[in-house]
Amino acid sequence: MKQFGFDEFLEFVKWEYERIATRAKFETRREDILAGTVKLAEEVGELSNEVLRRLALVRAEKIKDTDVDIEKEWADCVIVLFLLAHRIGFEPHNALTKKIAILKNRKY
């Protein structure tokens, strides 16, 4: 499987957003952002469920369900998070650069 870089990922996010926007047809930017935020909450919930399942912190019948791929759930969260940044209208790499600089200078 070919790995791709950050710029290619950002291009994919723009492409995916256009695909979603064509299908969803939100009437306002506000609706679009709200839908993206709710979708992110859904995806984080699915990742959280998988973490709980792997730690055996759910009912026994849920522990047996091994079809869930934690990497896929994590990737869903990342993609939807970047889609939300696109919807809001900021450049994720700028936000990440600023935050990384803050974290590097943080004293614990």
C-alpha positions as CSV (number, residue, x, y, z in Angstrom):
1,M,0.0,0.0,0.0
2,K,1.4,3.4,-1.0
3,Q,1.9,5.8,1.8
4,F,1.2,9.4,1.1
5,G,2.5,12.7,2.6
6,F,0.7,15.4,4.5
7,D,0.1,17.6,1.4
8,E,-1.5,14.6,-0.4
9,F,-3.6,14.0,2.7
10,L,-4.8,17.6,2.7
11,E,-5.7,17.2,-1.0
12,F,-7.7,14.1,-0.1
13,V,-9.6,16.0,2.6
14,K,-10.6,18.7,0.1
15,W,-11.7,16.0,-2.4
16,E,-13.7,14.2,0.3
17,Y,-15.3,17.4,1.5
18,E,-16.5,18.2,-2.1
19,R,-17.9,14.7,-2.4
20,I,-19.8,15.1,0.9
21,A,-21.0,18.6,0.2
22,T,-22.4,17.4,-3.2
23,R,-24.4,14.7,-1.5
24,A,-25.4,16.6,1.7
25,K,-26.3,20.0,0.2
26,F,-26.3,21.9,3.5
27,E,-28.2,25.2,3.2
28,T,-25.8,27.2,5.4
29,R,-22.2,27.1,6.4
30,R,-23.4,26.9,10.0
31,E,-25.3,23.6,9.3
32,D,-22.2,22.3,7.5
33,I,-20.0,23.0,10.5
34,L,-22.5,21.6,12.9
35,A,-22.9,18.4,10.9
36,G,-19.1,18.0,10.8
37,T,-18.9,18.5,14.6
38,V,-21.6,15.9,15.3
39,K,-19.9,13.5,12.9
40,L,-16.6,13.9,14.8
41,A,-18.4,13.2,18.0
42,E,-19.8,10.0,16.4
43,E,-16.4,8.8,15.3
44,V,-14.7,9.6,18.6
45,G,-17.5,7.6,20.2
46,E,-16.8,4.6,18.0
47,L,-13.0,4.8,18.8
48,S,-13.9,5.1,22.5
49,N,-16.1,2.0,22.3
50,E,-13.3,0.0,20.6
51,V,-10.8,1.1,23.3
52,L,-13.2,0.0,26.0
53,R,-13.8,-3.3,24.2
54,R,-10.1,-4.0,24.0
55,L,-9.7,-3.2,27.7
56,A,-12.6,-5.5,28.5
57,L,-14.6,-2.7,30.1
58,V,-17.8,-3.6,28.2
59,R,-20.3,-6.4,28.4
60,A,-19.0,-9.8,27.6
61,E,-20.9,-10.1,24.3
62,K,-19.3,-6.9,23.1
63,I,-15.8,-8.2,23.9
64,K,-16.3,-11.1,21.5
65,D,-16.8,-8.8,18.6
66,T,-13.4,-8.7,17.0
67,D,-14.4,-7.3,13.6
68,V,-13.7,-3.8,14.7
69,D,-10.4,-2.4,13.6
70,I,-9.0,0.2,16.0
71,E,-6.7,1.6,13.3
72,K,-9.7,2.3,11.1
73,E,-11.6,3.9,13.9
74,W,-8.6,6.1,14.7
75,A,-8.2,7.0,11.0
76,D,-11.9,7.9,10.8
77,C,-11.4,10.4,13.7
78,V,-8.4,12.0,12.0
79,I,-10.1,12.3,8.6
80,V,-13.3,13.8,10.1
81,L,-11.2,16.2,12.3
82,F,-9.4,17.5,9.2
83,L,-12.7,17.7,7.3
84,L,-14.0,19.9,10.2
85,A,-11.0,22.2,9.9
86,H,-11.7,22.5,6.2
87,R,-15.3,23.3,6.9
88,I,-14.4,26.0,9.5
89,G,-11.8,27.4,7.1
90,F,-8.4,27.1,8.7
91,E,-5.2,25.4,7.6
92,P,-4.5,22.4,9.9
93,H,-0.8,22.5,9.3
94,N,-0.6,26.1,10.6
95,A,-2.6,25.1,13.7
96,L,-0.4,22.1,14.3
97,T,2.8,24.1,13.8
98,K,1.7,26.6,16.4
99,K,0.6,24.0,18.9
100,I,3.8,21.9,18.5
101,A,5.8,25.0,19.2
102,I,3.8,25.6,22.4
103,L,4.2,22.0,23.5
104,K,8.0,22.0,22.8
105,N,8.4,25.0,25.0
106,R,6.2,23.7,27.8
107,K,7.9,23.0,31.1
108,Y,6.6,20.1,33.2
